[in-house]
Amino acid sequence: MPGFVNRLPVRRCLTLITGLLECLIFAGTVFGWASLVFVLKTEDYFSFLCVNTTGVNATQDLDCSGQDEQFSLVFTIASFLFTFLTLPNGFLFDRFGTTVSRLFGIFFFTVGALMMAFLTAALSNLLFPALALLAAGGCFFQLTNLQVGNLFGSHRSTVITLYSGAVDSSAAVFFIIKLIYEAGISLLPSFLFLSACSVIHLLRTFFLMPRGHIPYPLPDDYTYGITCGETRTLSLEHITANRNMEMTPEIVEDVPVKQEKSFRECVLSRLFWLHVLWLSVMLLRHYFFIGTLNPMLQWLTEEEPSLVSRYINAFAITQLCGVLCAPWNGLLMDRNKGQPRAAGESEQEADLRTSVLPLFLTALQCVVFSVCATIPNLPLQYFTFVIEVINRSFLFGGNAAFISVAFPPCHFGKLFGLVMALSAAFSLLQYACFSLVNGPLDGDPLYVNIALTLLILFAFTHPLSVYLHCRSLSSKRATNASS
């Protein structure tokens, strides 16, 4: 991989590295919620929801279940928006291009960071819009960066999954903020720094990203970004005369090469809906785990603050490994590149066939993670943290990579957004699950965890369907060849 990077043009190297850092630091910060909740509780956010109750032997206990429920609702809304907003963002991205989409994202993230910087416990309810804006901004960063994979040909899926893993790892940013807070520095300077980084985002938008889209397959001598205040463009006549000359994404999209499936045909396909099911059931499991991690650890540690903090730190540290785990999935997706294909087999069919194993492994990992999370054993949660991070990296990376190989690139933004939006709507069930645990189940998540584990089994229908679809295509080719 280092040798591959060394052979790339400087601008593409800078785009790759800065995009990775952008995803790693900003895109998925909301998923570090468990670390931030620990700080917010110390700052007495929503503390007015804690009530005195009479416990065993007439002792006075402080019941903060209402506070935990409110924190869970904040994360539920933010995580929902992170995924659901991908739908309108995808349409915006496909229609207006990268620059417009990124300017929206920078604005949302900056305002959200500034709100977090100046929040106080007296304004606890403003956590809802603040975290929602951070999620919305991160969603734009993720979507506009995924297309960077188109710059790297046979390593396309690897780059896409690497970026998706970086989004997972950005959850560790709130952990770093927690450590800074414990060192005696308030939340104000930390979030002011995040908001000030908007200058870097703006520079990257204009100099290291395209105005429109990065096409796939990539035309020869493709360039993008502003150079000395100008962008290089060519007329349609030049492109027609010489297809190897530089082309802008907008012109490439206007030159029909082959008849692609319409957006409606993609949405109505079986592959699309089984992919939605595959993502939704596993996303619900992850969001429920993250959103209830703090109260779950309090329950397992019998509300020992130092022990809860230790496990929260351990979970946050494992988040950093997401960026290291995600490329494994991409390498599995790209393993057919450069290898001879079966007679008559298209590159898309070969990519689709290769995706079966990653889809299956992701579902299998999620079952193992869910089983470990179900067992009420505190030391076992260290392993649960590890497998959760690995699985989430495979899940998000595999989702983007599968959509990029299974459907036409011209619909990527819309389809990616629709898949995420539908799975986001399904993930709202996490709040109902939390209310069930916090109410009738008296804080014991065992039965809900078992139900979620059984639900994940439906995810295996997707790799099975893709396998049968590829086998059907192979049979048709064999029949056509013999006739």
Order of alpha helices (4+ residues) and beta strands (2+ residues): alpha-alpha-alpha-beta-beta-alpha-alpha-alpha-alpha-alpha-alpha-alpha-alpha-alpha-alpha-alpha-alpha-alpha-alpha-alpha-alpha-alpha-alpha-alpha-alpha-alpha-alpha
